């Protein structure tokens, strides 16, 4: 039997596997998904193929775990740090109405409710620092965050795409005080202009990362134990990233499964 390249997609009901041999031969397998532990369904599909694991030359995974986490609202408890006066960007969006001419439609609630947002006394303008982030302000914000008992922390300060110094300073303070909790800066996730988009993407990353990284890490370890090569993960753009990198950019997997289907 030729070495095979494998693609696997986990759906709500079935987990589908397609294997392509070096000679171009195709094989497919369909097994029941295991919602409580999706990796079990993936491993069952691999076992159903019947090929020795050491003959797998490439393994690519399209996953809906990020999509489902967003739809089901089962992500992490996120605390958002934002510039004082800009903590309501998640509510304001680009406009308050969900549909300009439909007064009956409403936006979905933000991933971070108002009670889990911390205002930071600092401000960077489009061209200069208007209010420096002094040590006492950083310490005060970090203490407020600690009291809210976050599972992850998102930082999105005004104009951080141009000058990330305040975000990095606050992140250092938070990591020292709230140990073991991931701190995610907008200047790392999406260092681009447009405050709402940058904040929303950073919050989505913080909301998704713990669950997504844990799942991908466990599955990659299980596959390697069976002799498979390092797993590649389909991103929303149709590209592929390694399991560790994909786990650290969870928001980029929001359309992983659908993108894999199109490709």
C-alpha positions in Angstrom: 0.0 0.0 0.0 1.2 3.5 -0.9 1.8 6.1 1.7 -1.4 8.2 2.1 -2.2 11.8 2.7 -5.3 12.2 5.0 -7.9 14.9 5.4 -10.4 14.7 8.3 -13.4 16.9 9.0 -15.5 16.6 12.2 -19.2 17.4 11.8 -22.0 17.4 14.3 -23.1 13.9 13.4 -20.3 12.3 11.4 -16.6 12.5 11.1 -15.4 12.1 7.5 -11.9 11.0 6.4 -10.5 11.0 2.9 -7.2 9.3 2.1 -5.2 9.9 -1.1 -2.5 7.4 -2.0 0.7 8.2 -3.9 -0.8 6.6 -6.9 -3.9 8.9 -6.7 -6.2 6.2 -5.3 -9.0 7.6 -3.0 -10.5 6.0 0.0 -13.1 7.5 2.4 -14.5 6.6 5.8 -17.4 7.9 7.8 -17.8 7.3 11.5 -20.0 8.8 14.2 -18.7 12.0 15.8 -18.0 12.1 19.5 -19.1 15.6 20.6 -17.8 15.2 24.2 -14.3 14.4 22.9 -14.0 15.1 19.2 -10.6 13.6 19.0 -12.0 10.1 19.6 -14.0 10.4 16.5 -11.0 11.4 14.5 -9.0 8.4 15.8 -11.9 6.1 15.1 -11.9 7.3 11.5 -8.2 6.6 11.2 -8.7 3.1 12.6 -11.5 2.5 10.2 -9.2 3.2 7.3 -7.2 0.2 8.3 -3.9 1.6 7.1 -0.9 1.3 9.4 -0.4 4.7 11.1 3.3 4.8 10.0 2.2 4.9 6.4 0.4 8.2 6.9 2.6 10.8 5.2 0.4 13.9 5.8 -2.5 14.6 8.1 -4.7 17.7 7.6 -7.6 18.5 9.9 -10.6 20.8 9.2 -12.4 21.5 12.5 -15.6 23.2 13.5 -14.6 23.5 17.2 -14.1 27.2 17.0 -17.3 27.7 15.1 -19.4 25.6 17.5 -17.8 27.3 20.5 -18.9 30.7 19.2 -22.4 29.5 18.3 -22.9 27.6 21.6 -21.3 30.3 23.7 -19.1 27.7 25.5 -15.8 29.6 25.4 -13.7 30.9 28.2 -14.5 33.6 30.8 -12.8 36.6 29.3 -12.0 39.9 31.0 -11.3 42.8 28.5 -9.0 45.7 29.3 -9.7 48.7 27.2 -8.9 52.4 27.2 -11.1 54.4 29.6 -14.0 55.8 27.5 -13.7 53.0 25.0 -14.9 50.0 27.0 -18.3 49.8 25.1 -16.9 49.2 21.6 -18.3 45.7 21.6 -21.8 47.1 22.1 -21.4 50.0 19.7 -19.9 48.0 16.8 -20.0 49.9 13.5 -23.6 50.9 14.2 -26.0 50.2 17.1 -28.7 48.6 14.9 -28.3 45.0 13.6 -30.1 46.0 10.4 -30.4 49.6 9.4 -34.1 49.5 8.4 -35.3 46.6 10.6 -36.0 47.8 14.2 -37.0 44.3 15.3 -33.6 42.8 14.8 -30.9 42.8 17.5 -27.2 42.0 17.7 -26.1 38.9 19.6 -24.8 39.8 23.1 -21.1 40.5 23.2 -18.7 37.7 24.2 -17.6 39.9 27.1 -20.4 41.5 29.1 -20.1 45.0 30.5 -19.3 43.7 34.0 -16.1 41.9 32.8 -14.6 45.0 31.2 -11.9 47.0 32.9 -11.2 50.6 32.0 -7.5 51.5 31.8 -6.3 55.1 32.5 -4.1 55.7 29.4 -4.6 57.0 25.9 -2.5 56.8 22.7 -3.7 59.1 19.9 -3.3 58.6 16.2 0.0 60.4 16.3 1.2 60.7 19.9 0.8 59.5 23.5 -2.0 61.6 25.1 -2.0 60.0 28.5 0.9 57.7 29.5 0.2 54.4 31.2 1.9 55.0 34.6 2.8 52.1 36.9 0.0 52.9 39.4 -2.6 52.8 36.7 -1.4 49.5 35.3 -1.3 48.0 38.8 -4.8 49.3 39.5 -6.2 47.8 36.3 -4.4 44.5 36.9 -5.9 44.3 40.4 -9.4 44.9 39.0 -8.8 42.1 36.5 -7.7 39.7 39.2 -10.8 40.3 41.2 -12.9 39.3 38.2 -11.4 35.8 38.1 -10.7 35.5 34.4 -9.9 32.4 32.5 -8.3 34.5 29.8 -7.5 38.3 29.5 -7.9 40.4 26.4 -6.2 43.8 26.0 -7.3 46.2 23.3 -6.1 49.7 23.9 -6.7 52.6 21.5 -4.3 52.9 18.5 -2.2 49.9 19.7 -1.7 48.9 16.1 0.6 51.9 15.8 2.1 51.9 19.3 1.8 48.6 21.3 3.9 49.9 24.2 1.0 50.4 26.6 -0.5 47.0 25.8 2.8 45.3 26.4 3.4 47.1 29.7 -0.1 46.2 31.0 0.4 42.6 29.9 3.6 42.4 31.9 1.8 43.7 35.0 -1.1 41.2 34.5 1.2 38.2 33.9 3.0 39.0 37.2 -0.2 39.4 39.2 -2.6 36.9 37.6 -0.3 34.0 37.1 -1.2 31.1 34.8 -3.9 33.1 32.9 -3.3 33.7 29.2 -3.0 37.4 28.3 -3.8 38.3 24.7 -2.9 41.7 23.2 -4.7 43.1 20.2 -1.3 44.3 18.8 -0.3 40.7 18.5 -3.6 39.3 17.2 -4.6 42.0 14.7 -2.3 45.0 14.6 -4.5 46.9 12.1 -6.5 50.2 12.2 -10.2 50.1 13.1 -10.8 49.8 16.8 -14.0 47.7 16.8 -12.6 45.0 14.5 -9.4 44.8 16.4 -11.2 44.5 19.7 -13.7 42.0 18.5 -11.1 39.8 17.0 -8.9 39.9 20.1 -11.9 39.0 22.3 -12.8 36.1 20.0 -9.2 34.9 20.2 -9.3 35.0 24.0 -12.7 33.4 24.1 -11.7 30.5 21.9 -8.0 29.8 22.6 -8.2 27.6 25.8 -10.7 25.1 24.3 -9.2 25.1 20.8 -5.6 24.8 22.0 -6.4 22.0 24.4 -8.3 20.0 21.7 -5.6 20.4 19.0 -2.8 19.6 21.4 -4.5 16.4 22.7 -5.3 15.3 19.1 -1.8 16.0 17.8 -0.3 14.1 20.7 -2.6 11.1 20.1 -1.8 11.1 16.3 1.9 11.3 16.9 1.7 8.4 19.4 0.2 6.4 16.5 3.1 7.3 14.2 1.5 10.0 12.2 3.4 13.2 11.2 2.7 16.5 12.9 -0.9 17.5 12.2 -1.8 20.4 9.9 -4.9 22.4 10.7 -7.1 24.2 8.0 -7.6 27.9 8.7 -10.5 30.1 7.6 -8.5 31.3 4.6 -8.0 27.8 3.3 -4.3 27.6 4.4 -2.8 25.2 6.8 -1.0 25.8 10.1 0.7 23.5 12.6 -1.3 22.4 15.7 0.6 24.6 18.1 0.4 27.7 15.9 -3.3 27.1 15.1 -4.0 26.8 18.9 -2.4 30.2 19.4 -4.5 31.8 16.6 -7.8 30.2 17.4 -9.9 33.0 15.9 -8.4 32.2 12.5 -10.2 28.7 12.7 -13.7 30.1 12.9 -14.4 28.8 9.3 -11.9 26.0 9.3 -14.4 23.2 8.4 -16.3 25.1 5.7 -13.0 26.4 4.2 -11.8 22.8 4.0 -14.9 21.7 2.2 -14.5 24.4 -0.4 -10.9 23.6 -1.0 
